[in-house]
Amino acid sequence: MNENKEFKPYVPAEKITPEFTVTSIIMGILLAIVFGAANAYLGLRVGMTVSASIPAAVISMGVIRVLMKKNSILESNMVQTIGSAGESLAAGAIFTMPALFLWAEDGLCDMPSLVEITLIALCGGILGVLFMIPLRNALIVKEHATLLYPEGTACADVLLAGEEGGANASTVFSGMGLAAVFKLIVDGIKVVPADVAAEFKSFKGELGMEVYPALLGVGYIVGPRIASFMFVGSLFGWMVLIPLICLFGAETWMYPADVGVTIGQLYAEKGASGIWGSYVRYIGAGAIAAGGIISLIKSLPLIIATFRDSMKSMKGSRNTSDARTAQDLPMNVVLIGIAVMILIVWLVPAIPVNILGAVIIVVFGFFFATVSSRMVGLIGSSNNPVSGMAIATLLIATIAIKASGDSGITGMTGAIAIGSVICIVAAIAGDTSQDLKTGFLLGATPKKQQIGELIGVVASGLAIGGVLYLLNTAYGYGGTEVPAPQATLMKMIVEGIMGGNLPWNLVFVGVFMAIGLEILRIPVMPFAIGLYLPIYLNATIMIGGVVRMLMDGRKNVDEKTKERQSTDGTLYCAGMIAGEGLVGIALAILTVFGISLDLSGIVNLGNIGGVILMALMILSLLSFSLWKKQKNG
């Protein structure tokens, strides 16, 4: 394509500017760890993560341009390249690996070692980067006009609008600081309850909200449409299914509740939460699994065409240019790196993967890395069916391992390890593609960016094991603090295939519910996640979505102003998510050491305090988005 050959990046190939510097590496590593840890905490609570690229970019601009008085857009780009790797690796890790902790709690296996978690994360992350490198010239350069990579292009736009970097960075930091205060009030000194609930005992339903800034931020970022589907899923579970289960089965016992405990007794002891945990959650799990597979099936034509086109593009896209902006890591380094990672996965005793598992990782890893790299270019990272890819891999791996004669806990842990590596590979490949697109538009050096991605992966990979261990030790996975929804689902899938005792009737209710939603063209995954998670959590996400809807729907405000204010809100919310995640991890450390800040015995503001605190959170969001520009003119 002639237009690709004529494309001129912002920084010309012949111009050398600071890029891969000590400053960018240190800042990138810090942000990779911070956003990785914060997103791990968020994902284990909510079941989704948010992109760290743009917040990392504005923070780097705020520090490099404003505090250090330097003017290097490529240095800021390197910071976001390294920093965003943490979020993607965390997303892949938390979807699967907590299942190993849950089996250990059940007494089925030993607790996974820190070495095992770290090696799985590192191997998956490094493979995700290395698998994508041979595709860069084909996807990023050759198809520049075809594959838009929306998040990568948006990040480049933010960096190009760097004159406002200082103000935008202060918005992110303000979100982090205020969210830290809100989180300390709720979960630290505990003078305000985490849940504000209203029970309807005669009806057996329940409504409520969680008073957490990160949930409000997630709702604002995902927007009213996705937030409403999640909330309706919860509404259906807590105000339809739970009352129906209590109405028709009050005097009966049904698996998986404890033997002999009737539904009526369960409700009397634990309320609607008890019915949700024992029954509705399995319906939600069936809906999520079906939704993931449906999204994968719907994407199959695109996936097959994507893989075919990528392979064709690679054949005719060998790099012959010596220009700085055309330099990739040498192919022999890439191939050696892939071989070393596969050997580590296969031969290191700490990772429970045999030769069959290593072959599955090579085949599916490269396939899904290729698919992920191209699909994020076509439809964006948020629409990339990574969960569907992970479920498909887990199904195939579990069936293959069982067919080989290993149907015990070793086979189950092996399947989760394979699924973990593939999930991380797909997430990191997509992130690497977006970052390389940003670099292509700005005129970055691909080789340096690729090394930056590897540094970000290693930094966050070394940290993620500690985060997972810490949260499990402090709270335990599967509880209210860190329900780990995806990992719990993956555990159920593996147990179900291996012959475990699952309530299949409930699971299939969810499956057919998902099929019905798909026929009606209602997005299955957000509804299913809403059904699978408590209503308190999704109600707060819905509040964030409503705030976004009201801001975006204003009349008599020009689109440019609305877009500016919306972006400020997104940055503030990204800061809130990071701030709550970091304080949550800090509180987990205090919990492990037996240190309590609890003042609820002295002061307890009750539900009124929770409502007031939520109102303050909304006001803080508006003050840094809607009212910020009015003050500045």
Solvent accessible surface area in square Angstrom, and as a share of the most:
residue,aa,sasa,rsa
1,M,122,0.54
2,N,110,0.56
3,E,89,0.40
4,N,13,0.07
5,K,167,0.71
6,E,122,0.55
7,F,54,0.23
8,K,164,0.70
9,P,28,0.18
10,Y,136,0.52
11,V,10,0.05
12,P,53,0.33
13,A,26,0.20
14,E,146,0.66
15,K,108,0.46
16,I,133,0.67
17,T,33,0.19
18,P,69,0.43
19,E,6,0.03
20,F,69,0.29
21,T,34,0.20
22,V,111,0.64
23,T,30,0.17
24,S,0,0.00
25,I,39,0.20
26,I,96,0.49
27,M,25,0.11
28,G,0,0.00
29,I,52,0.26
30,L,103,0.51
31,L,18,0.09
32,A,0,0.00
33,I,65,0.33
34,V,37,0.21
35,F,8,0.03
36,G,3,0.03
37,A,10,0.08
38,A,1,0.01
39,N,2,0.01
40,A,0,0.00
41,Y,3,0.01
42,L,4,0.02
43,G,1,0.01
44,L,1,0.00
45,R,7,0.03
46,V,0,0.00
47,G,2,0.02
48,M,30,0.14
49,T,32,0.19
50,V,16,0.09
51,S,60,0.39
52,A,1,0.01
53,S,13,0.08
54,I,48,0.24
55,P,8,0.05
56,A,0,0.00
57,A,0,0.00
58,V,0,0.00
59,I,9,0.04
60,S,0,0.00
61,M,3,0.01
62,G,6,0.06
63,V,31,0.18
64,I,0,0.00
65,R,68,0.25
66,V,65,0.37
67,L,132,0.66
68,M,80,0.36
69,K,166,0.70
70,K,66,0.28
71,N,126,0.65
72,S,6,0.04
73,I,22,0.11
74,L,1,0.01
75,E,0,0.00
76,S,1,0.01
77,N,0,0.00
78,M,0,0.00
79,V,0,0.00
80,Q,0,0.00
81,T,0,0.00
82,I,0,0.00
83,G,0,0.00
84,S,0,0.00
85,A,0,0.00
86,G,0,0.00
87,E,21,0.10
88,S,7,0.05
89,L,0,0.00
90,A,0,0.00
91,A,14,0.11
92,G,0,0.00
93,A,0,0.00
94,I,4,0.02
95,F,24,0.10
96,T,1,0.00
97,M,0,0.00
98,P,0,0.00
99,A,0,0.00
100,L,3,0.02
101,F,1,0.00
102,L,21,0.11
103,W,0,0.00
104,A,15,0.12
105,E,108,0.49
106,D,89,0.46
107,G,65,0.62
108,L,88,0.44
109,C,37,0.22
110,D,129,0.67
111,M,77,0.34
112,P,5,0.03
113,S,49,0.31
114,L,91,0.45
115,V,89,0.51
116,E,19,0.09
117,I,0,0.00
118,T,20,0.12
119,L,38,0.19
120,I,0,0.00
121,A,0,0.00
122,L,26,0.13
123,C,2,0.01
124,G,0,0.00
125,G,0,0.00
126,I,28,0.14
127,L,0,0.00
128,G,0,0.00
129,V,0,0.00
130,L,6,0.03
131,F,8,0.03
132,M,0,0.00
133,I,3,0.02
134,P,28,0.17
135,L,0,0.00
136,R,4,0.01
137,N,25,0.13
138,A,0,0.00
139,L,0,0.00
140,I,1,0.00
141,V,37,0.21
142,K,80,0.34
143,E,20,0.09
144,H,31,0.14
145,A,51,0.40
146,T,67,0.39
147,L,0,0.00
148,L,115,0.57
149,Y,0,0.00
150,P,60,0.38
151,E,49,0.22
152,G,2,0.02
153,T,45,0.26
154,A,39,0.30
155,C,1,0.01
156,A,1,0.00
157,D,81,0.42
158,V,27,0.15
159,L,2,0.01
160,L,70,0.35
161,A,55,0.43
162,G,3,0.03
163,E,141,0.63
164,E,83,0.37
165,G,1,0.01
166,G,22,0.21
167,A,51,0.39
168,N,20,0.10
169,A,4,0.03
170,S,58,0.37
171,T,2,0.01
172,V,0,0.00
173,F,96,0.40
174,S,31,0.20
175,G,0,0.00
176,M,35,0.16
177,G,39,0.38
178,L,62,0.31
179,A,0,0.00
180,A,23,0.18
181,V,77,0.44
182,F,15,0.06
183,K,2,0.01
184,L,70,0.35
185,I,42,0.21
186,V,3,0.02
187,D,27,0.14
188,G,4,0.03
189,I,55,0.28
190,K,92,0.39
191,V,17,0.10
192,V,5,0.03
193,P,39,0.25
194,A,32,0.24
195,D,59,0.31
196,V,21,0.12
197,A,40,0.31
198,A,50,0.39
199,E,88,0.40
200,F,80,0.33
201,K,134,0.57
202,S,116,0.75
203,F,99,0.41
204,K,63,0.27
205,G,0,0.00
206,E,11,0.05
207,L,58,0.29
208,G,15,0.14
209,M,26,0.12
210,E,15,0.07
211,V,0,0.00
212,Y,6,0.02
213,P,0,0.00
214,A,5,0.04
215,L,1,0.00
216,L,0,0.00
217,G,0,0.00
218,V,0,0.00
219,G,0,0.00
220,Y,0,0.00
221,I,47,0.24
222,V,43,0.25
223,G,8,0.08
224,P,39,0.24
225,R,150,0.55
226,I,55,0.28
227,A,0,0.00
228,S,35,0.22
229,F,41,0.17
230,M,0,0.00
231,F,47,0.20
232,V,71,0.41
233,G,0,0.00
234,S,0,0.00
235,L,64,0.32
236,F,67,0.28
237,G,0,0.00
238,W,2,0.01
239,M,41,0.18
240,V,57,0.33
241,L,21,0.10
242,I,0,0.00
243,P,13,0.08
244,L,76,0.38
245,I,28,0.14
246,C,8,0.05
247,L,128,0.63
248,F,160,0.67
249,G,9,0.09
250,A,36,0.28
251,E,150,0.67
252,T,72,0.42
253,W,102,0.36
254,M,60,0.27
255,Y,83,0.32
256,P,31,0.20
257,A,7,0.05
258,D,106,0.55
259,V,131,0.75
260,G,53,0.51
261,V,35,0.20
262,T,29,0.17
263,I,4,0.02
264,G,29,0.28
265,Q,92,0.41
266,L,11,0.05
267,Y,22,0.08
268,A,86,0.67
269,E,124,0.55
270,K,125,0.53
271,G,13,0.13
272,A,0,0.00
273,S,48,0.31
274,G,7,0.07
275,I,0,0.00
276,W,32,0.11
277,G,22,0.22
278,S,21,0.13
279,Y,0,0.00
280,V,0,0.00
281,R,56,0.20
282,Y,34,0.13
283,I,7,0.04
284,G,0,0.00
285,A,1,0.01
286,G,1,0.01
287,A,0,0.00
288,I,8,0.04
289,A,16,0.12
290,A,10,0.08
291,G,2,0.02
292,G,0,0.00
293,I,59,0.30
294,I,29,0.14
295,S,33,0.21
296,L,20,0.10
297,I,103,0.52
298,K,131,0.56
299,S,19,0.12
300,L,76,0.38
301,P,95,0.60
302,L,62,0.31
303,I,1,0.01
304,I,99,0.50
305,A,27,0.21
306,T,1,0.01
307,F,54,0.22
308,R,118,0.43
309,D,43,0.22
310,S,0,0.00
311,M,49,0.22
312,K,122,0.52
313,S,10,0.07
314,M,50,0.22
315,K,164,0.69
316,G,59,0.57
317,S,13,0.08
318,R,202,0.74
319,N,62,0.32
320,T,129,0.75
321,S,58,0.38
322,D,133,0.69
323,A,40,0.31
324,R,28,0.10
325,T,30,0.18
326,A,17,0.13
327,Q,66,0.29
328,D,38,0.19
329,L,20,0.10
330,P,69,0.43
331,M,95,0.42
332,N,95,0.49
333,V,71,0.41
334,V,0,0.00
335,L,106,0.53
336,I,109,0.56
337,G,18,0.17
338,I,27,0.14
339,A,51,0.39
340,V,65,0.37
341,M,22,0.10
342,I,24,0.12
343,L,85,0.42
344,I,44,0.22
345,V,0,0.00
346,W,99,0.35
347,L,104,0.52
348,V,45,0.26
349,P,134,0.84
350,A,34,0.26
351,I,5,0.02
352,P,47,0.29
353,V,10,0.06
354,N,71,0.37
355,I,90,0.46
356,L,60,0.30
357,G,0,0.00
358,A,2,0.02
359,V,78,0.45
360,I,12,0.06
361,I,0,0.00
362,V,59,0.34
363,V,87,0.50
364,F,42,0.18
365,G,0,0.00
366,F,57,0.24
367,F,54,0.23
368,F,9,0.04
369,A,0,0.00
370,T,0,0.00
371,V,0,0.00
372,S,0,0.00
373,S,0,0.00
374,R,18,0.06
375,M,1,0.00
376,V,1,0.01
377,G,1,0.01
378,L,74,0.37
379,I,62,0.32
380,G,2,0.02
381,S,48,0.31
382,S,102,0.66
383,N,97,0.50
384,N,17,0.09
385,P,12,0.08
386,V,25,0.14
387,S,23,0.15
388,G,0,0.00
389,M,1,0.00
390,A,2,0.01
391,I,1,0.01
392,A,14,0.11
393,T,0,0.00
394,L,1,0.00
395,L,50,0.25
396,I,77,0.39
397,A,0,0.00
398,T,0,0.00
399,I,99,0.50
400,A,29,0.22
401,I,6,0.03
402,K,85,0.36
403,A,89,0.69
404,S,73,0.47
405,G,66,0.63
406,D,48,0.25
407,S,54,0.35
408,G,38,0.37
409,I,47,0.24
410,T,89,0.52
411,G,1,0.01
412,M,20,0.09
413,T,16,0.09
414,G,4,0.03
415,A,0,0.00
416,I,0,0.00
417,A,0,0.00
418,I,1,0.01
419,G,1,0.01
420,S,0,0.00
421,V,0,0.00
422,I,1,0.00
423,C,1,0.01
424,I,0,0.00
425,V,0,0.00
426,A,0,0.00
427,A,17,0.13
428,I,0,0.00
429,A,0,0.00
430,G,4,0.03
431,D,14,0.07
432,T,0,0.00
433,S,0,0.00
434,Q,9,0.04
435,D,2,0.01
436,L,4,0.02
437,K,4,0.02
438,T,1,0.00
439,G,1,0.01
440,F,33,0.14
441,L,30,0.15
442,L,0,0.00
443,G,0,0.00
444,A,3,0.02
445,T,2,0.01
446,P,7,0.05
447,K,68,0.29
448,K,69,0.29
449,Q,2,0.01
450,Q,0,0.00
451,I,60,0.30
452,G,0,0.00
453,E,0,0.00
454,L,37,0.18
455,I,43,0.22
456,G,0,0.00
457,V,0,0.00
458,V,56,0.32
459,A,12,0.09
460,S,4,0.03
461,G,0,0.00
462,L,111,0.55
463,A,27,0.21
464,I,5,0.02
465,G,0,0.00
466,G,34,0.33
467,V,14,0.08
468,L,0,0.00
469,Y,64,0.24
470,L,33,0.16
471,L,0,0.00
472,N,13,0.07
473,T,83,0.48
474,A,18,0.14
475,Y,70,0.27
476,G,21,0.20
477,Y,15,0.06
478,G,40,0.39
479,G,36,0.34
480,T,131,0.76
481,E,35,0.16
482,V,0,0.00
483,P,19,0.12
484,A,1,0.01
485,P,4,0.03
486,Q,18,0.08
487,A,0,0.00
488,T,13,0.08
489,L,4,0.02
490,M,1,0.00
491,K,28,0.12
492,M,15,0.07
493,I,21,0.11
494,V,0,0.00
495,E,30,0.13
496,G,10,0.10
497,I,38,0.19
498,M,17,0.08
499,G,61,0.58
500,G,30,0.28
501,N,119,0.61
502,L,18,0.09
503,P,6,0.04
504,W,107,0.38
505,N,91,0.47
506,L,12,0.06
507,V,15,0.09
508,F,100,0.42
509,V,70,0.40
510,G,0,0.00
511,V,32,0.18
512,F,130,0.54
513,M,39,0.17
514,A,0,0.00
515,I,69,0.35
516,G,30,0.28
517,L,19,0.10
518,E,49,0.22
519,I,130,0.66
520,L,126,0.63
521,R,220,0.80
522,I,57,0.29
523,P,37,0.23
524,V,8,0.05
525,M,40,0.18
526,P,18,0.11
527,F,13,0.05
528,A,0,0.00
529,I,19,0.10
530,G,0,0.00
531,L,1,0.00
532,Y,4,0.01
533,L,1,0.01
534,P,21,0.13
535,I,0,0.00
536,Y,23,0.09
537,L,4,0.02
538,N,0,0.00
539,A,13,0.10
540,T,0,0.00
541,I,0,0.00
542,M,37,0.16
543,I,45,0.23
544,G,0,0.00
545,G,0,0.00
546,V,50,0.29
547,V,14,0.08
548,R,47,0.17
549,M,92,0.41
550,L,114,0.57
551,M,6,0.02
552,D,60,0.31
553,G,48,0.46
554,R,57,0.21
555,K,168,0.71
556,N,162,0.83
557,V,42,0.24
558,D,86,0.45
559,E,126,0.56
560,K,149,0.63
561,T,27,0.16
562,K,25,0.11
563,E,123,0.55
564,R,87,0.32
565,Q,4,0.02
566,S,13,0.09
567,T,55,0.32
568,D,4,0.02
569,G,0,0.00
570,T,42,0.24
571,L,2,0.01
572,Y,0,0.00
573,C,0,0.00
574,A,6,0.05
575,G,0,0.00
576,M,0,0.00
577,I,4,0.02
578,A,1,0.00
579,G,3,0.03
580,E,1,0.01
581,G,2,0.02
582,L,58,0.29
583,V,19,0.11
584,G,1,0.01
585,I,20,0.10
586,A,47,0.37
587,L,16,0.08
588,A,0,0.00
589,I,74,0.38
590,L,51,0.25
591,T,66,0.38
592,V,63,0.36
593,F,153,0.64
594,G,67,0.64
595,I,91,0.46
596,S,88,0.57
597,L,71,0.35
598,D,65,0.34
599,L,76,0.38
600,S,36,0.23
601,G,82,0.79
602,I,142,0.72
603,V,67,0.39
604,N,101,0.52
605,L,97,0.48
606,G,26,0.25
607,N,75,0.38
608,I,126,0.64
609,G,4,0.04
610,G,0,0.00
611,V,79,0.46
612,I,96,0.49
613,L,8,0.04
614,M,7,0.03
615,A,44,0.34
616,L,85,0.42
617,M,0,0.00
618,I,40,0.20
619,L,86,0.43
620,S,14,0.09
621,L,0,0.00
622,L,29,0.14
623,S,30,0.19
624,F,55,0.23
625,S,0,0.00
626,L,27,0.14
627,W,85,0.30
628,K,26,0.11
629,K,32,0.13
630,Q,120,0.53
631,K,156,0.66
632,N,106,0.55
633,G,97,0.93
